[in-house]
C-alpha cells in the first residue's frame, strides 16, 4: 500500500538524561522489527563535542506545518556534549491527521528511547515500533484520523557510536572529508522503480509520483525500520531534513552550505534557499556537527538548555 504525502505543524523539544556508552562492531544496513537481531558497532575512542542547529518553516504555500522535530541533548552528566538524539518527522493524512501523526512520533520515540533498556540500537528499534503502534491505534480509534502516518528519521550519537533509524522519505546526510553522502534510503515507489532499473535518475527526480510512499510509520500494525550504524569522526557534519528541503535544494548545495557555515547558520541558509525556490512544502532541518573540543568555534553552544516548544 502506498500513501500520498501531504504536510503541514511542527514540534520541537529538548530533554535528555545522559546515555551510557555501548560497544559495537559491524557496518551493515538492515530493516528490522524490534524482535529481529540487531547489528553492532565498535565505539571509537576520541574526544569530541556535538553542536546542533535546527529550523522548521511552514513554507510559502501550506497553511499549516505538519513537520515535527526533536533534538535531545544533555546539559549535564559525566560527559556533556557527547550524546544526542535528533529526529525529523513529516506527517501525512490531511489537516488534522498529519500534524497529529508527526507530533505523536516525535513524542513517543523520545519518551520510549529514554526509558528503554540498552543497547542504544535496540532502544531505537523499540522506540520506532512503539511510535508506529501509537499512531496506528489512534487512527483506528478516531475516524477523523484514518489514514494518518508520518516519516521518521533519527540520528543517535552515544559516547563515540552513532546510529540511524529511518522510515519514509525524510533524509539523513553525512558530510565527511568534504564529501556528502545520503545515509538513509527513500521509501518511495519511485525509488523502488529506480533500483529495478525502470527509471533513470533524471526521470525519478521529476516523476509525478515521486512523493508516494511505499512505507510510512503508523499505517500498519508492524513496521519495517531501516536501522544502521553510522560512521562518526571529528569534523563530520550530519543533516536531517524533510522533503520540503531536499526537493528544492540539491546535494551539492547542501554540501557547500554545510562546509561554509556552522550548524545553525547552515540551517538558516538551507531553509531560506528552499523558500526562495517556492517553498511549496513544509521545511524542517536539523544539523549536527562533531567537533574537536579545542577547536569548538561554531555559531551555537555545544549543548542546550532544556526547552519545549510547540508550533501550532
BELPESUL-V419066 format. One record per helix or strand. SS is the DSSP state (@ for helix, = for strand). FROM is the first residue (numbers start at 0). LEN is the number of residues. Records with the same first field share a line. If there is no record, write none. Layout:
SS=FROM-LEN, FROM-LEN
This chain:
==2-1, 9-5, 28-4, 48-9, 66-7, 82-10, 148-2, 151-7, 160-7, 170-6, 178-4, 187-1, 212-1, 216-1, 224-6, 236-5, 282-9, 306-5
@=94-21, 119-22, 142-3, 188-7, 200-5, 242-4, 250-10, 262-14, 292-3
